[in-house]
Amino acid sequence: MRAIVAVDENWAIGREGGMLYDLPGDLRHFARMTRGKVLVMGRGTLNSLPGGKPLKDRVNLVMSRDPGLSVPGAQVLQSMAELESAIAEYPPEDVMLMGGETLYTQLLAHCDRAFVTRIQARAPGADRFFPNLDLLPAWRLVSCEPQPAENGLRYSFCEYENQSVRGF
């Protein structure tokens, strides 16, 4: 499994159920990286997507504790065992963890790579965060490519590698 996320300088990822920044280049990057892949997300992340609907041209797996939740176009899972079973049929590099904070915290150790958009800004009022990979001994920065500034923001597409991946 691989993680994909956009973070600011404090590793913040969201505020009040929404994204922190409007970066069309990052959204295009996300689409390129995830199209045709399996997306693992929590219900809050699903709700933050356009129309609160699963993304097209991808397999959408939604983790939720609500046993009655039904999402047209997505498979709803209620446990890590169900997730493990659901992703077992796919190559690990085709499974993309896309949030939110709780799932990143629970599943990051199972990811071999993290694709991180690093935004040079600090969002006031951020209330959701991604673990700071620069402080985690198992993770190392592999590459970082600066992108043209958008909406007054500078950012880079970075890749981290987990040198100590845990199985399920």
N, C-alpha and C positions, 0 to 999 in steps of 0.2 A: 504494500500500500504506500501511497505517496500523499503528502499534504500539500495543499495550495492555499495561499493566504496573502493578504495585503496588510502590512503593519506600518505604524508610524514609528517615530524615534523612541517611544515608550513601549513599543510592541502592542499598542492598542489596535483593536480590530473593529470596534463598533460602539454605537451609542444609541440607547433606546430602541433596539431592534433594527437599526439601519447601519448603512456604511458610513464611514467617516469622510470620504473624499470622492469627488467626481473626477475620475481619470479615464477617459474613453480608451486610451492606449492600454491601460491595465485591463479593462473589460475585454478588449480584443485579444489580449494575451491570454486571459482566462479562457475565453472561448476556444482559441487554438489549442491550448493545453488540455482541455477537457472534452472536446467534441469526440464522440465515439467511445467515450470511457464510461466507467461506473462511478457515480458520485455518491459519497456517503455524507449525509448531513443530518443535523437535528431539525426538529420541527420549527424552531425559531428561525433557523437559516432558510428553510423552505418558505416560511411566511415573508421573509425579506426579499425573495425573488420577485421579478415582475409578475404581478397578479397573484402572488402567493402560489404559483404553479410550478411543477417540475420543469426542468430545462429540456428542450427538444434535442434530439439526436444523441441522447445519453441515457444510460440506465440510472434511474434515480432511486436510491435507497434512503428512506427516512427513518431515523431512530426516534421513537416516542414511547413514553410510559403509558399513553392513553390506549387501552385495549380496543376502544371503539373507533379509533381514527382510521379513516379510509381516504386515500388520496388518489384520485384518478391519474394514471400515468406514472405512478410510483409504487414501490413495494414498501410497506410499513413494517418495521422490525421493532421488537420490544426488548431484546436482550443481546448481549455480546455473543452468546452462543448462536442466536439467529443470524447475526451479522457474519460471524465466521463461516457459517454454512452457506449464506448467500454469496459471499465473495470467493468461496473455494473454487468455483468453476472458472474464474477469470485469472489471467496472468496478474501477478501483484503490481506490475507497472501500469496496468490499466485501471486500477482502483484508486480514486482520488478522494481524499478526505478534505471536505471544504467547510467544515465548521458545524457548529459554533464553538465557543470557548470550552464548554464542558466536554464535547467530543474530542477536541484537540488535546485537552489535558488527559483524557482517558486513553486515547489511541496513538498519541505521538510516538511512543516507544515502539510501536508496531510498524512505523513508517521507515522506509529505507532512505527516502529523500524528502526534502521540503522545498517547494518552489515559493519563494518569498519575495513579494514586491515590497521593497523598503522605501518608504516615503519620508522625505526630509521635512518633517513638520511634527507638531505636537497638538493633537486634538484636545481642546478643552472639553471636559465633561465626559470623556470616554469611560465606558463602564464594562467593556469586554476586552479581554487581552489574550494574546498568544504567548506561550512560553518563550522566554528570551533564549534563543538557540546559542547566542554567543556566550552564555553562561553555563550551558550544559556540556559536560565533558565528552559525552558520546557524539556530539554534533560538531562538524567542521564545515566551514565555508569553502565551497568548491569554486564558485564563480560569482561575479557580480558585474552586470552590464548596465551602465547609465543609459537612461532614455531621455529623449527630448522633453523639456519641461512642458507641463500642461496646466492650465488654470492657475498659473503662478507657482506650481509645485514641481520640485525636482524629485525624481525617483529612479530606482534601479531594479532590474530583474535579477534576483540572486538565487543561487541553488546551494542548499546545504545537504550534507550526507551524514547519515546516522551510522556510526561505526560499531554500534552494538544493538542491532535490531532484535527485538523480542518477538517470538512467535505467539500465536494466540494460545 
